[in-house]
Amino acid sequence: MKLTFVLPTILLVLASCSAEPEAAKEPSIKVNGEIATLAEPDKATFLKLATVEADQGGMLRLPGRLVWNEEKTVRVFPQLAGRVLSIAVDVGNTVKSNQPLAVLSSPDYGQALADARKAKADAQVAAQALERSRQLREAGVVAEKDWQLAEATSVAAKAEAQRASRRLAGLGGDGDGTYVLRSPLAGVVVERNVNPGMEFRPDQATSPLFVVTDPASLWIQIDAGEADLGNLKSGQPLLVESRQYPGERFKGVIRHIADFVDPATRTIKVRGEVPNADRRLKGEMFVNALVELPASQALRVPASAVFLLGEKRFVFVEEAPGRYRRQLVQAASEREGWVDLLAGVKAGDRVVTEGNLNLLKFFKPVVAENQAVK
């Protein structure tokens, strides 16, 4: 009974081994040169298409960072060594021009004060000696050379007194020998790096003792790509948007465009100015700069339609249902999900925006170097 069951099974196995091998399944996509053809075009539901259209203009969005307006900012360093006796202001305080920020005890300032007083006294003595020589010269008692020597001495003493006085005034000290650190301009104290009793030496300074600025005006530092350079110019208005204030945009203007490209990042530094009268924007905020662009002669496609092979950009253009051509294009800037194309396609072409990588895997990975943009 068992033998009867096993024998038919063996015969079936032998029959299957001796049968002809099944024909290989035909691939679903065939590639001929730059053309990919679907075996069943009606099943190309994995591909999404979009139409190439004329550029409608829009907004160029660039990353930026808000910083202090350096034309309205001063970093205060003492000119002399000393020890901090007292601090007159704190971060957030509004100060006037020449208002005291801190008081230092400085032997260097004491020496400068002594030099100024000595020079002033020497100038007075020399002036008196010159007056006596003048009187004696008129009486014919003093020789001409003695008069000239007295005159030269007086002039030199007066010049030294003026020099010492100007240096003393520039240091901003007081007559009691203390050295007062003053604000060179009006604004708000936004940084303080000093404490009472701190010793300070100018030759070892790494950070300013105080930073005073006018936060009602900020600079925006923008990193622009090389392709964006043609859309930017000095004096052009811009808008600033921040995640801290969703839905709001702040007005600004471009003030300067750098004359060189950063070799490491391949970006161009652009500086703008943003009014900030209500002080809602803060220094060191990361923001976006928006520049309005007019409509141009370029064509545009969704950014997802463009893919990179090596250093070249391509799209898949639909020639007929189920038939797609890999086309080299000349791409320009990208903004708001669209890429400008300067060559390679024409208005009305339909390009693949989703599923292009599925088509791409059937092509050879190496792109011919002599392929040109049509």
C-alpha atoms as one frame of an Amber mdcrd trajectory, in Angstrom:
protein
   0.000   0.000   0.000   2.781   2.420   0.892   4.723   1.538  -2.262   1.706
   2.303  -4.386   1.541   5.872  -2.899   5.274   6.733  -3.220   5.722   5.583
  -6.832   3.372   8.166  -8.472   5.078  10.952  -6.446   8.530   9.977  -7.775
   7.235   9.906 -11.326   5.799  13.424 -10.957   9.152  14.786  -9.625  11.051
  13.219 -12.543   8.609  14.652 -14.999   9.022  18.151 -13.580  12.826  17.896
 -13.785  12.745  16.860 -17.425  10.331  19.626 -18.465  11.513  22.667 -20.483
  12.596  25.707 -18.311   9.981  28.454 -18.098  10.725  31.460 -20.324  12.236
  34.467 -18.513   9.690  37.147 -17.674   9.885  40.190 -19.903  11.021  43.329
 -17.988   8.306  45.916 -17.283  10.487  48.796 -18.527  12.748  48.784 -21.563
  15.537  51.342 -22.059  16.924  52.337 -25.448  19.479  55.103 -25.210  17.764
  57.904 -23.284  14.233  56.537 -23.784  12.420  54.431 -21.188   9.309  52.585
 -22.404   6.788  50.865 -20.153   5.603  47.455 -21.309   2.139  48.254 -19.967
   1.543  52.009 -20.188  -1.883  51.752 -18.603  -0.244  50.605 -15.366   2.005
  53.676 -14.981   0.052  54.824 -11.938   3.288  55.021  -9.919   4.313  58.061
 -11.998   3.028  61.582 -11.360   3.372  64.286 -14.014   3.407  68.080 -14.130
   3.414  70.562 -16.998   6.366  72.867 -17.706   5.100  76.435 -17.389   6.393
  79.973 -17.665   7.935  81.548 -14.583   5.282  83.490 -12.674   7.673  85.304
 -10.364   7.293  84.884  -6.631   9.406  85.105  -3.518  13.074  84.185  -3.223
  13.583  82.810   0.297  17.100  82.961   1.753  18.397  82.034   5.236  19.590
  84.894   7.396  20.654  85.954  10.878  19.927  89.192  12.721  22.933  91.000
  14.215  23.607  94.410  15.734  23.825  97.359  13.367  27.584  97.995  13.491
  27.093 101.609  12.429  25.196 102.133  15.686  27.183  99.799  17.932  30.298
 100.340  20.026  32.391  97.837  21.957  33.985  99.557  24.923  37.553  98.660
  25.916  39.542 100.654  28.520  42.660 102.266  27.108  44.580 101.799  30.358
  45.153  98.989  32.832  43.341  99.179  36.140  41.010  97.643  38.717  37.244
  98.069  38.559  35.952 100.089  41.515  32.290 100.365  40.567  29.859  99.700
  37.730  27.281 102.314  36.818  25.063 100.403  34.356  23.706  96.932  33.707
  22.454  95.020  30.676  19.249  96.578  29.366  19.973 100.084  30.664  19.610
 103.002  28.285  22.637 105.297  28.289  23.447 108.695  26.819  26.575 109.679
  24.958  29.519 110.223  27.366  27.584 108.671  30.266  29.805 106.806  32.788
  29.734 103.009  32.510  32.306 102.039  35.143  34.995 103.570  37.356  38.528
 102.115  37.459  41.486 102.744  39.704  44.382 103.074  37.265  48.037 103.880
  38.093  48.540 104.541  34.383  45.878 107.209  34.488  47.466 108.695  37.598
  50.754 108.979  35.707  49.001 110.587  32.746  47.328 113.077  35.106  50.661
 113.944  36.710  52.273 114.407  33.297  49.477 116.744  32.244  49.772 118.854
  35.382  53.562 119.065  35.086  53.331 120.046  31.434  50.833 122.765  32.285
  53.112 124.144  35.003  56.127 124.060  32.676  54.139 125.922  30.059  53.274
 128.653  32.570  56.911 129.034  33.665  58.077 129.192  30.073  55.427 131.808
  29.255  56.570 133.964  32.162  60.215 133.613  31.118  59.278 134.591  27.585
  57.505 137.725  28.830  60.563 138.769  30.837  62.817 138.172  27.849  60.502
 140.265  25.699  60.724 143.192  28.107  64.531 142.938  28.338  64.783 142.627
  24.545  62.814 145.824  24.102  65.198 147.530  26.562  68.159 146.259  24.562
  69.519 144.173  27.423  68.941 140.625  26.039  70.688 139.329  22.944  68.537
 138.230  20.016  69.596 134.581  20.325  68.556 134.496  23.997  65.148 135.838
  23.007  64.760 133.211  20.314  65.738 130.456  22.756  63.178 131.643  25.305
  60.532 131.825  22.596  61.290 128.276  21.394  61.190 126.967  24.973  57.806
 128.564  25.544  56.356 127.149  22.322  57.610 123.637  23.147  56.243 123.794
  26.688  52.857 124.982  25.443  52.711 122.162  22.849  53.572 119.547  25.483
  50.873 120.895  27.786  48.319 120.682  24.979  49.369 117.117  24.116  49.116
 115.946  27.719  45.769 117.692  28.145  44.320 116.081  25.008  45.497 112.621
  26.080  43.957 113.134  29.506  40.662 114.243  27.969  40.678 111.248  25.633
  41.087 108.866  28.544  37.994 110.286  30.210  39.377 110.448  33.721  38.571
 112.688  36.657  40.785 114.999  38.648  40.913 112.639  41.638  42.918 110.086
  39.670  40.117 107.606  38.965  39.598 106.474  35.399  35.962 106.715  34.228
  34.909 104.474  31.360  32.258 106.317  29.318  29.882 105.373  26.502  30.927
 106.905  23.163  27.319 106.940  21.907  23.727 106.788  23.081  21.978 103.436
  23.078  21.221 100.354  25.143  23.737  98.234  27.048  23.330  94.781  25.500
  26.433  93.114  26.915  28.481  93.463  30.107  31.653  91.470  30.767  32.956
  93.103  33.940  32.507  92.744  37.703  33.640  94.903  40.659  37.248  94.221
  41.653  38.159  92.811  38.245  41.692  93.598  37.038  41.969  94.688  33.429
  44.909  94.996  31.017  44.420  96.243  27.448  47.088  93.908  26.042  45.186
  90.876  27.385  41.655  91.935  26.418  39.620  89.380  24.492  36.083  90.666
  25.082  34.803  94.218  25.449  33.775  95.315  28.916  30.522  96.736  27.511
  28.627  96.603  24.221  26.299  99.523  23.576  23.999  99.599  20.558  20.760
 101.044  19.230  18.453  97.994  18.880  15.903 100.073  16.956  17.877  99.159
  13.837  19.305  95.707  13.101  21.390  94.202  10.348  20.445  90.939   8.650
  23.279  88.768   7.362  22.053  86.691   4.404  23.715  83.718   2.707  22.808
  83.808  -0.981  23.717  81.229  -3.616  25.622  82.104  -6.772  22.486  81.499
  -8.845  20.612  84.107  -6.772  23.083  86.917  -7.441  21.243  88.196 -10.510
  18.072  88.697  -8.436  19.706  90.842  -5.736  20.853  94.450  -5.772  21.675
  97.147  -3.251  18.659  99.230  -2.237  16.206  96.446  -3.049  13.397  95.986
  -0.485  13.078  92.708   1.383  10.836  91.087   3.955  11.906  89.230   7.081
   9.952  86.374   8.611  10.673  84.559  11.847   9.323  81.417  13.459   8.817
  83.431  16.645   6.179  85.544  14.863   4.287  83.221  12.501   2.285  85.020
   9.846   4.103  88.338  10.321   6.650  89.920   7.997   8.985  92.814   8.786
  10.195  95.262   6.142  13.873  95.805   5.379  16.235  96.805   2.599  19.425
  95.356   1.092  22.427  97.571   1.859  25.459  95.666   0.612  26.365  92.635
  -1.516  29.824  91.119  -1.047  32.315  91.212  -3.909  33.486  87.621  -3.466
  32.124  84.102  -3.081  32.978  82.158   0.048  35.237  79.348  -1.252  34.102
  76.912   1.441  30.312  77.324   1.248  30.047  78.819  -2.269  27.696  81.471
  -0.928  27.702  85.258  -1.175  27.273  87.424   1.917  24.456  89.945   1.624
  23.761  92.537   4.311  20.407  94.189   4.870  18.996  96.653   7.358  15.753
  96.054   9.279  13.984  98.791  11.307  13.079  97.511  14.775  11.469 100.436
  16.581   9.335  98.187  18.816  12.381  95.963  19.531  10.449  92.749  18.895
  13.254  91.357  16.772  16.354  90.307  18.691  20.000  90.061  17.812  21.235
  86.569  16.795  17.753  85.443  15.689  17.688  83.026  12.758  15.226  84.315
  10.161  14.342  84.083   6.468  14.784  86.938   4.041  12.183  87.186   1.283
  12.901  89.046  -1.939  10.056  89.560  -4.424  10.936  88.444  -7.942   9.138
  89.571 -11.102   8.082  87.136 -13.818  10.926  86.193 -16.175  11.478  84.444
 -19.505  12.559  81.229 -17.751  10.435  78.084 -17.522   9.809  76.319 -14.256
   9.004  72.834 -13.003   8.397  71.386  -9.538  11.682  70.800  -7.728  10.884
  67.093  -7.385  11.080  66.710 -11.182  14.803  67.601 -11.294  17.387  65.005
 -10.253  21.162  65.107 -10.143  23.569  62.733 -11.898  27.177  63.609 -11.236
  27.293  67.362 -11.714  24.411  67.529 -14.214  20.657  67.863 -13.759  18.007
  65.918 -15.616  14.254  65.484 -15.916  12.092  62.770 -17.475   9.937  64.207
 -20.277   6.834  62.274 -21.385   6.935  61.780 -25.167   3.836  59.604 -25.220
   1.881  57.598 -22.630   4.361  55.085 -21.231   7.326  56.595 -23.117   9.756
  58.896 -21.220  12.969  60.620 -22.294  15.758  61.359 -19.852  16.575  64.987
 -20.695  19.563  67.051 -19.626  18.494  70.536 -18.449  20.107  73.771 -17.388
  18.681  74.577 -13.978  18.812  77.969 -12.274  17.600  78.952  -8.813  15.026
  77.121  -6.708  12.336  78.897  -4.751   9.137  77.838  -3.024   9.318  74.296
  -4.423   9.934  75.338  -8.052  13.130  75.260 -10.132  13.790  77.618 -13.049
  14.992  75.851 -16.215  16.921  77.875 -18.774  17.295  75.121 -21.394  16.339
  71.508 -22.094  12.528  71.733 -22.088   9.800  73.874 -23.592   6.529  75.207
 -22.293   3.803  72.548 -22.288   6.145  69.570 -21.849   5.032  67.099 -19.226
   7.703  65.946 -16.792   7.748  63.218 -14.178   7.581  64.615 -10.638   7.057
  61.392  -8.698   8.474  57.965  -9.516  11.405  59.253 -11.583  13.840  57.259
  -9.475  11.963  54.088 -10.417  12.644  54.912 -14.066  16.217  55.940 -13.405
  17.295  52.598 -11.978  16.905  50.980 -15.425  19.480  53.336 -16.998  23.212
  52.963 -17.014  24.763  54.935 -14.118  27.319  56.730 -16.303  26.090  59.731
 -18.271  27.809  60.433 -21.597  30.031  63.501 -21.289  29.171  64.711 -24.778
  25.450  64.965 -24.108  24.287  68.529 -24.679  21.339  70.548 -23.457  18.731
  70.687 -26.210
